[in-house]
Amino acid sequence: MRKIISFMHISLDGFVSGLNGEMDWIKVDEEIFDHVGKRISEGDTALYGRVTYQMMENYWPTAGDKPTATRHDIEHSKWYSKVHKVVLSKTLKDAGQAGLNNTKIISDNLSDNIHEIKQQAGKDILLFGSPTATHALIQLNLIDGYWLFINPVILGQGIPLFTGIKDKIKLKLLTTHQFTCGVTELNYIVDRQ
């Protein structure tokens, strides 16, 4: 069965953004781009909430074509165009009507629809950002791993990664990586035993 892995930048105190969605505190550089690029290039499915998906759609389809495009922009733009996308949204209804390419919209029966996708052949499903979608999937116990990038900042307030959790979630640490910019990667799998 395929696994859903949540990919998220978080502050040291567990926030994924400021109160108004601010993410200007997130540190990214070529070292992080290269590290992340290796992992996601092996993936075939990206999962987003509507807001994150619309941000991605507004940038990545043409990012690699711009004269100022970086190597990362070119590589990620190519990956984004070919990867299958799944979007959790109550307002985007039909992929055909919305003109969305290579995209499945899930607007209801979240648990059943996600279980169906997890049963299909393929690689891990990477859930990018999308705190609202992440919260919904956590509450349904559908996330199988957390790929966290801890940024060296304490926000004090904002949108937390973990909220509304009813039962303890046990994790097993798979890998860690320290980047020169001060960000630390923690790669966990949910321990379902």
C-alpha positions in Angstrom: 0.0 0.0 0.0 1.2 3.5 -0.8 2.0 5.9 2.0 1.1 9.5 2.5 4.2 11.5 3.6 3.6 15.1 4.9 6.3 17.4 3.7 6.4 20.6 5.8 8.6 23.4 6.9 7.9 24.2 10.6 9.2 26.6 13.2 11.0 25.2 16.3 7.8 25.8 18.2 5.7 23.8 15.7 4.0 26.4 13.5 3.8 26.0 9.7 3.0 29.7 9.1 2.3 32.9 10.8 -1.3 33.8 11.8 -2.0 35.3 8.4 -0.2 32.6 6.4 3.3 34.3 6.5 6.1 32.0 5.4 8.9 34.6 5.1 10.7 32.9 7.9 11.3 29.7 6.0 14.9 29.1 5.0 15.6 27.5 1.6 18.8 27.4 -0.3 20.5 25.3 -3.0 21.6 22.7 -0.5 17.9 22.2 0.6 16.6 22.3 -3.0 19.1 19.6 -4.0 18.3 17.4 -1.1 14.5 17.7 -1.5 14.7 17.4 -5.3 16.3 14.0 -5.1 13.5 12.7 -2.9 10.6 14.2 -4.8 11.9 13.3 -8.2 11.2 9.7 -7.3 7.6 10.5 -6.4 4.7 10.2 -8.8 1.9 11.8 -6.8 1.6 15.2 -5.0 -1.2 15.9 -2.6 -2.3 19.5 -1.9 -5.0 21.5 -0.2 -6.8 23.9 -2.5 -4.9 27.1 -1.4 -1.4 25.4 -1.7 -2.4 23.9 -5.1 -3.6 27.2 -6.5 -0.3 28.8 -5.4 1.6 26.0 -7.1 -0.5 26.2 -10.3 0.1 30.0 -10.4 3.9 29.5 -10.4 5.3 26.1 -11.4 3.8 25.3 -14.8 5.8 28.2 -16.4 8.6 28.7 -13.8 11.1 26.8 -15.8 10.5 28.9 -18.9 11.4 32.2 -17.5 14.7 33.8 -18.5 15.7 34.1 -14.8 14.8 30.5 -14.0 17.2 28.7 -11.7 18.2 25.1 -12.1 15.8 24.3 -9.3 13.0 26.2 -11.1 13.6 24.2 -14.3 13.8 20.8 -12.6 10.8 21.3 -10.3 8.7 22.8 -13.1 9.4 19.7 -15.2 8.5 17.4 -12.2 5.4 19.4 -11.4 4.1 19.1 -15.0 4.3 15.3 -15.1 3.4 14.4 -11.5 -0.2 13.3 -10.8 -1.8 15.9 -8.5 -4.6 15.2 -5.9 -6.3 18.2 -4.5 -8.5 18.3 -1.4 -11.1 21.0 -1.9 -14.8 21.6 -1.3 -14.8 24.5 -3.9 -12.9 23.0 -6.8 -15.4 20.4 -8.0 -14.6 18.8 -11.3 -11.1 18.5 -12.9 -12.6 18.6 -16.4 -14.6 21.7 -15.8 -11.8 23.5 -14.1 -9.4 22.7 -16.9 -7.0 21.1 -14.5 -4.4 18.9 -16.2 -3.4 15.6 -14.6 -5.3 16.5 -11.4 -7.9 14.7 -9.3 -10.2 16.7 -7.0 -11.5 15.2 -3.8 -14.3 17.2 -2.4 -16.1 14.6 -0.2 -15.8 11.1 1.3 -12.2 12.0 2.1 -11.3 8.8 4.0 -12.8 6.5 1.2 -11.2 8.4 -1.6 -7.7 8.6 0.0 -7.8 4.9 0.9 -8.6 4.2 -2.8 -5.6 6.2 -3.9 -3.4 4.5 -1.4 -4.4 1.1 -2.8 -3.4 2.1 -6.4 0.0 1.1 -7.8 2.6 3.8 -7.4 5.1 5.4 -5.1 4.7 7.4 -1.9 2.2 10.3 -2.0 3.8 13.5 -0.9 1.6 16.0 0.9 3.1 19.4 0.4 2.4 22.2 2.9 -1.4 22.5 3.0 -2.0 22.8 6.8 -5.8 22.5 6.5 -5.6 19.3 4.4 -2.9 18.0 6.7 -5.1 18.6 9.8 -8.0 16.7 8.1 -5.8 13.8 7.2 -4.2 13.6 10.7 -7.7 13.4 12.3 -8.6 10.5 10.0 -5.2 8.8 10.7 -4.3 8.8 7.0 -0.8 10.3 7.2 1.9 7.6 7.3 5.0 9.8 7.7 6.3 13.3 8.4 9.2 14.8 6.5 9.8 17.9 8.6 12.2 20.8 8.0 12.7 22.5 11.3 13.6 26.1 10.8 15.7 27.9 13.5 13.0 30.3 14.5 10.4 30.6 17.2 7.2 32.3 16.0 5.3 32.3 19.2 2.0 32.1 17.4 0.7 31.0 14.0 -0.9 28.0 12.4 0.3 24.8 14.2 1.2 21.7 12.4 -0.4 19.4 15.0 -3.8 20.5 16.2 -7.1 18.7 17.1 -5.3 15.4 17.7 -7.5 13.0 19.6 -5.2 10.0 20.1 -1.4 9.8 20.6 0.5 9.3 17.3 3.7 7.3 17.8 6.5 8.0 15.4 9.7 6.2 14.5 12.7 8.4 13.4 14.1 7.2 10.0 16.7 9.9 9.2 18.0 13.3 10.1 20.0 15.8 8.2 21.5 19.1 9.3 21.8 21.8 6.6 24.5 24.6 6.8 21.7 27.3 6.9 20.6 25.9 10.3 17.5 23.9 9.1 17.3 20.4 10.4 15.4 17.7 8.5 13.6 15.0 10.6 12.1 12.1 8.7 9.5 10.1 10.6 7.3 7.2 9.9 4.1 6.6 11.9 4.6 3.5 14.1 1.2 1.7 13.8 2.2 -1.2 16.1 
